[in-house]
Every structure is written in structure tokens, then in C-alpha cells.
Amino acid sequence: MKQENIKILFERYLTGKTTQQEEKILMDYLADDANEDSEFHAVMENAWKKQAEKTDYSTEANQGLAKIWDKIEAQQKRSSWLSPILKYAAAIAVIISATLGWYTYQKAQKPARNAITLLTKMTLKGEKVKLVLPDSSVVYLSAGSKLVWPSHFIKGSLRNIKLEGEAFFEVKRDPSSPFIVHSGTMQTQVLGTSFNIYAYPKDHTFSVAVRTGKVKVSANSKGKLKQLSLLTPGMKLLYHLKEQNYSVGTAGIADVNAWVKNSFVFKDATLPNILLSLERYYNVNIELKSNKLSQCRFNATFSNKSINHVMEEIHIMSGKHIQYKIDTVTKKITVWGEECQ
């Protein structure tokens, strides 16, 4: 076939207008080493350069490219990435992928993308940090917590991270890449929103509270993922690990991430749970001496208070029935009493 006809056929192929017979003619031409015509291949070289910046490594991209390669390799059993003919065939695959609705693919000579590695951040008692994830989502990690996330996210794929402890999330919206936080058997999935997760394994109760957007909470039971609830701003889900049941209530919008600004809010919380949280927040050890105080419940907010002031307020709220002693040297607090008010 004349060079001019091949060029026309090539242009039609790029726009997806070739018939099966015309496509076979072009593939036969590319597979024949005798057709290394510099003028014609200059056209493909130019097309190659125009696509250099368009790269996608998704499954769809690989499948689209595989379809083209199968057609080329059917004509030529001897395959070599160093062959100029196959280099330009790859260029065609890139352009056709974009034209026919597939994703573009990077040229063969470009190094493979960096492998995804997992990054981990752990906080000590009394410590909290602000982290920015690869997708620009922001995480405020509370004391005594652990966060694990990938070094980069893949567009169009799930953004999976793992949390043990407490964190407040401000998730960058991306409808094509749902953001999922794994906490024990629980999964919290969003597209773009802000919410708080409390998931310390030793506490036996996890919670998810929403400040903005919409959040789907699920739990894995016996290998099956079951949706528990869909939460909107001002809603809070409590999940009891031992009983494997949950309840949904309300939460003040401003209270959802109050701890980020050193304000600690407790709603109908038992004294042991309050003391456990205070241990993490203030990096102290608290020993509760009386079992009778375990059933005491409080509604309280402590904003920018020292641990001394917090313990004194608990003492007053109990009608002075709860006693305490602070050892500043060992950072140990002993709590005792007979009853609550």
C-alpha cells in the first residue's frame, strides 16, 4: 500500500473510524520490519510527544492497552520493546485509548511508578498532631493514637487508611475515590466531609460523629460487612464492641472536634471512661480505688484547663464525694470515694 494511503489510514485509526479490514491492514504494516519508513514514523513520533504528559495506571488503562497489544502481537510473534516499530505501536495504543474512551498509558521507556508504601504515625499520651495526607486531606491525631496510610493514593481507587485511637478528619472531596477509615471491625466511608472517630480498643466502645457532609458507618461481623447507619451533621454513632450493637444519637456540631482546641466534652460519660480519656489527654496515670464510683456519670466540658483544675471540677460536680490526690513527681492521680451525688 502507498505511504499516503497508510497515513490516511493511520489518521482514521486515531479517531476510531477504521473498519476491521482497514485495521488489519495497518497492523500488518506495523508488524513488518521492512516498513520502517522515516517519514511515516515521524508522524507517529509527533503524536507520541503530544501524549507524553497523559499518564494513567488504572486497571482500565491496562485493559485498554492490552486489547491493542493483542492485535499487534497477533501479527508479529517476535516482540521487543526496543524495536522502533513496537515503540510507535505503543504510541498508537496511547492515542487510541484516549480517542475510543479508554485511558491513556505511559510510553514503554518511562520508569514504572513508585511502589506504594505504608506510613505510620503514633502519638504519645498528652500529644496531638496535625497530618496532611497525600490527597490533601487533613487529620488531627489525638493522644495515644496510631494512624496508618499509603504514601500516595491512586485516582479512581479507594483511599484506605487505618486508625487506632481518636482522630478528626477533614477529607478532600473526590467522588471517584471514596475515603475509608478502618478501625477494628468498623469501617467509616466518606467522599468529602469532616468527622471524628473515637476508636481506642481498650475502651470497648467506638464512636463516629459528623461535623459536615455525610458518613456511612459499617461493621464487619463474621466476615460480612454490614451497614450500620448513614450519619449527617450533628449525628453520632456509638458501637459497643463486646455486644456488637450500636445506637445513634445527637452531638453538638461544635463538640465534634472540640478536643482539637483543647476542649474536652463528655456527655453522660461514666467516671472510668472520663478518667481514661484524661490519662491520654494529659499524660498522667489515674488509679480509681473505689468500685462504687464506676457507675458515676457526668456531663462536663473542660476547656483549656490544667489537670489540677479538671480534677477539682470533678470533685465539685460529685458534691465533693469524689476525692483525689495528685503526685506531681510520678504524675499519678489517685481517686476514691463512697458515692456520687
N, C-alpha and C positions, 0 to 999 in steps of 0.2 A: 504493500500500500504506500502511496506517496506521502511524503512528510507533511504536506499541507493538510491532507485528509486526517492524518494521525493527530495533528494539532487541534483540528476541529473536533475530532472525536474526544480528545482529552478535555477540551473545554465543556463539551456536553456532559462528560462523565462527572466533572466537578459540580455541575448543577443538578445531577441526578436524572438526566434526560435520555440516557442511553438505553437501548434495548438489550436483552440478554445476548443477542448475537454480536452487537457492537461492543459490548463489554468484553466478550470473549476475544474479539479481535485485538482490543487494546491490551488485555492481559497477556496474550500470546506475544505481542510486540515487546512488552516489558520483560518477558521471560527469556527473550532471545538476546544473548550477549552480542550478537552481530549488529544490533541496532543501537549501539552506543553513539548516537548522533549528538554532537556537542550543541548544535543549535536548538534541537528539540529539548534536550535535557536542561538547557539554560532556562527554558520556560518553567520547568518544574522546580529548578533551583530557586527561581524568583518566588514561586508560590510557597516553597519551603520557608524562605526567610520571613514571609509575611505571617506565617503561623507560629514562628519561634516562641512568641510570648504566651501562646494559648496552651495551657497545660492542665490536664485533668487526669487523676489517677483512680477514678472511681471504678467500680465493677462494671458499670455500663460502658465506660470508655474502653476497658479491656475487652469486653464482649464485642463492641463495635469494631475495634481494630482486628480482633480475631477473625471476624467474618471476611474482612478484606484480605487478610493474610492467607486465609484458606483458599481464596480464589486464585491468588498469585502463586502459592505453592503448589496448587494443582497442576499448574503449567510448568513449574520448574522444581524438580526434586532437590537439586543442589542448592541449598540455602546458605548464604553467607552475609553477615551484617556489614562486611567490609566491601561488598560488591556495590558499585555505583548504581547499578540497575535497581537493586533492592532498597538502596537508600532513597531513591526517588519514589519507589513504590510505597515506601513508608510515608513519604510526604503526601502522596495522593490519599493514603488512608486517613491522614490527619484532616485534610481538607474535606474529604467526603463525609467523614464523621460529623463535622460541623454542618455541612450542607444538607445531609439527609436526616438530621435530627439526633445523631449520636453525639457523644462528647469528643472534644479534641484530645489528642495524645502527643506527648513529647517525643521529639526525634530520638532515634536509637542511640546516638552518640552522647546524649546528655546523661550524667550520672543518675543513678536511682535516688529516689527521695530518702531523706534520713529516716532511720528506723525510729518508731515511737518508743520512748522510754517513759517509765512511771516516776513521777516526782512525789516526794513526801515531805510534809511539814508537821512537826509535833510541837505543841506548846506546853510549857510547864505550868504548874499552879501559879496563879497570880499574873499570868502573862496572856496577852491577847495580841494578835497581829492582823494586818490587812494584807491580803494577797490579790494579785491581778492574774487571772488565768489567761492562757493563750488566745482565747476568743474575746478578751477584754472584759469578761465578767469579773465582778469584784466579790471577794469572800472575806468576811470578818471572822476569824477563827478565835473562839473563846479559850479560856484556860483549860489545861489538861485535855486537849483535843488533838486529833490526828486527821489530816486530810491527804488523800492520795489522788493525783490527777495526771493525765498524759502530757508529755512535753509539747504536743500540738494536737489540735482537733482536725478531723478530715471533713471538709464541706460535704453536706448531704448525709453524714453518718451521725450516729448517736454520740452525744457528749457525756460519757460516763465518768463519774468520779465517786470516791468512797469517803465517807465521814464516820468517825467515831468521836462522839463528844457533841459540842454545840458550835453552830456557825450561822451567820446571817448572810444570805446570798442576794446579790443584785445581778441577775442574769441578763446578758446581752441577747436581745431577741434575734432568733434565727429559726423561722418556721421549718426550714429543711433539715435542721439538726436539733432534735429535742435534747434537752438538758436533763440528765437523770442522776440523782444523788442516791447512792446505795448506803443504807445504814442498817447493818444486821440483816434481818429478813424484810425490812421495809425498803420501798422504792418511792422516791418523790420525783415526779416528772413535770417539767415546765417547758415553755417555748421562750418566754421572756417575762420575767417578773421579779419580785423581791419577797423573800420569805425567810423564816427562821426554823432551823431544825435542832431539836434537843435530843441527842441520842447517845447518852452515856450507858454502856452495857450494864454497869453495876447498879444503876438506878432502877432498872426493870420497867421503866415507863419512858416511852419515846413520845415526842410531840412535834407537830408541824403547825406553824402559824403563818398566815399570809398577810403581807402588808399591801402589796399591789399585784394585780394580774390574777391568773388562775393556776391552781396547782392540783395535780392528780396524785393521790397517795394510794399505794398498793402494798400488799404484804404477800410474802412467799410462804405458802403453807403446804408441806408435803410435796414440794417440787412444782406446785402450781401457783402462778401469780394471780392474786385476786384483788380487784379494785375495791378499796375501802370507801373512798369519798372524793368528791371534787370540791376543792375549797376555793373560796373567793375572799377578797379583802375583809379582815375582821373576823375570820373563822379560824378555829384551832382544833386540831385532832389530837386526842390522847390515845396511845396504843399501849396496852399492857402486855408485855412480852410473855409472862408466865401463863396468863389466862387466854392469851391470843384473842382478846376482844378490844373494842375501841369505843370511844364516844366523841361526839363533835359538839363543840360549844363556841362561845364567842371570845374574842380577845381584843383589847383596845389597840387600835392601829398604831398609836404611839408607843405602846408597850412591847410590840413585837420585837423590836431591836433596841430596846431601852438599854440593855447591858453594854452595847457598843459605846454608849456615852456615860458609862459608869453609873447607871441607874438600874437597880435590881428589883424586879416586880414579882411578887408572889401572890397568887390567887388561890385561896382555900388550900394552901400547901401544908403538909404535915411538918412538924418541927424537925424530924430526922432529915427530910428532904431539903429543908431550908439550910440546915447546918452543913449538909453535904455540898450544897452549892456554894456556901460561904467559904468552905475549905478551898475549893478550886479558885474562886474569885480572889481571895485574899492570901492565898498560900500559907495557910495555917492548918494545924491539926486540932480537931474538935472531938472531945470524948463526951458522950452522953451517958451519964451514970445511972439515971432512973428510967426504967421501962415504962413507968406510968406517964412519962412525958411524950412517949412515942405517938400518942393519939391526939396531941395538941395540934390544932390547925390555926393558921393565921392568914390574913390578907395584909400585905405590907409592901411598901415601896421604900427602898433605901437609895437615895441619890447623893453621889459624891460624899459618902460618909466613911470614916475610918472604921475598922473592925471594932474598935472600942465603943464607938457611938452606936454601931449596929447592935452589939450585944446588950447595951444599956436600953435600947428601944425595945428589944425583945423582952427584957426583964420587966419593963414598964407595961407592955401590952399584956403580959401574963398576970397583971395585977401584983407584980413582984413575987409571984410564986416560983418563978424560974430564977435560979441563982447561977452565977458563973464566976470563974476565976481565970485571969489571963496571965500566963507566964511569958513575959516578953523575951526572955533568954532562949527558951526552947520553942517559942511560938506555938505553945499548946494552950488550948482553952478547955477547961473542964466545966460541964454543965450538969446541974442536978436540980431536984425539986420534987414535991409530992403531987402536985396537980396544976391544972391550968385554970384560969379564971372562967 
